[in-house]
Amino acid sequence: MKTTQRLVFGRKSSRLIAAVSALALSVSAFAAKPTLENSPTRLSSNENAFGFTPKAKEAMIASLDSGGYYNRNNVNELVSILAEKENVPTDYILTTAGSGPLLMMAALAYAEPGANVVTSQMGYTQLVRKFEQRGGDVKYAALSDEMGYDFEAMRSEIDENTKIVYICNPNNPTGVLADSVELKQFVMSVPPEILVFVDEAYLELSDVNFALATCSPLVKLRENLIVTRTFSKGYGLAGFRIGYSVSSPEVIDVIDDFYMGPPSYLAAIAAIEAVKDTEHLAMNIENYKSVRSYVCSEFDKLGIEYAKPDGAFIYFRSGLDQQMLRDVMKENGILISGSRVSGVPAERFEKWARVSIGTKEQMDSFLSILSTLIQKA
Ligand SMILES: Cc1ncc(COP(=O)(O)O)c(C=O)c1O
């Protein structure tokens, strides 16, 4: 349902948007309910606005009384289920509190002064920043023209000090998916002593068939490869903190020194139900795809350029100052992300921003503010 509401500009953003003269603009109201109580609409952190399976909630509630025990049974059960799903032995699976810890573990295990990690410009920064903090270097390969991976450029960055090649597929913040044939050929061609890290946090939301696109089957062909997944995105369990990796036990041995312990038993219970409820996941994926293509078509109408999105977000060029756009959105109850620009001069993407895919109502609110700002600019 749409009503009319005034667009709010705070003092800070008012200064920034001198070009936008009218302070009272009519836009559609925010029909969407906040994702957290008393919080703005969060289109900034790629959280799942469609919700996790109710079966996970039921199962967690039914298991609360076991909370007094160091209960590993559920995690072990989850590992067996995931091993079957990934078609690997159980010692190929490592579960953690979200997939973020796996990115950190790899960085901590391999970073040292003189060592480097090779990745692409405009990628997810959790691993590479930790690598840098620990004294290592980051070598950024140029993007392709479509803001995707250029594997030849990546290959040319690899040298005798490279310890990890990190690929996020689809990439964050650009949302661009790598060509699966090119990606797999590249993974297999990296010198065997280098760890290839493929972060597939958003892969189930891609338009391309998951089974064709995932690199996890390659872990049986290449020892030095790790593929990570999370229950935070497509499955919608971000707050419960659970993710996992698929790799040879040899890779686990190396990163295991930095293991901080298993996810909680409740998160494991939720994840078990989430994996079993394939219908719910399919529904979520459908929601993502349909809202994503809706926003793209609205961007097309507005003449807004964007990178081809295959994840839970869209990276777009509004032509407006990124900070001003974020401020005005925030003042009107919507958080979006400027997204960190890694490996390129910040000025190159200062008119770009990243918006997470929310419900259609949430996206309509966002689009309404955006189009108003663009018209007034
Ligand atoms: C590409 C990518 N990888 C990994 C993560 C880590 O997520 P989590 O720790 O919730 O699994 C994120 C979070 O936004 C992400 O965008």
The ligand as a Tripos MOL2 file, in Angstrom:
@<TRIPOS>MOLECULE
LIG
   16    16     1     0     0
SMALL
NO_CHARGES

@<TRIPOS>ATOM
      1 C1         31.0700  -12.2420    0.1630 C.3       1 LIG1
      2 C2         30.8530  -12.5010    1.6090 C.ar      1 LIG1
      3 N1         31.5130  -13.5150    2.1890 N.ar      1 LIG1
      4 C3         31.3640  -13.7900    3.4760 C.ar      1 LIG1
      5 C4         30.5360  -13.0350    4.2710 C.ar      1 LIG1
      6 C5         30.4550  -13.3710    5.7130 C.3       1 LIG1
      7 O1         29.1390  -13.6350    6.1110 O.3       1 LIG1
      8 P1         28.8220  -14.5710    7.3360 P.3       1 LIG1
      9 O2         29.9620  -14.4610    8.3100 O.co2     1 LIG1
     10 O3         27.5450  -14.0680    7.8790 O.co2     1 LIG1
     11 O4         28.7150  -15.9650    6.7950 O.co2     1 LIG1
     12 C6         29.8290  -11.9550    3.7160 C.ar      1 LIG1
     13 C7         28.9520  -11.1100    4.5430 C.2       1 LIG1
     14 O5         28.3110  -10.1950    4.1480 O.2       1 LIG1
     15 C8         29.9950  -11.6880    2.3410 C.ar      1 LIG1
     16 O6         29.3690  -10.6690    1.7480 O.3       1 LIG1
@<TRIPOS>BOND
     1     1     2 1
     2     2     3 ar
     3     2    15 ar
     4     3     4 ar
     5     4     5 ar
     6     5     6 1
     7     5    12 ar
     8     6     7 1
     9     7     8 1
    10     8     9 2
    11     8    10 1
    12     8    11 1
    13    12    13 1
    14    12    15 ar
    15    13    14 2
    16    15    16 1
@<TRIPOS>SUBSTRUCTURE
     1 LIG1         1 GROUP 0 **** ****
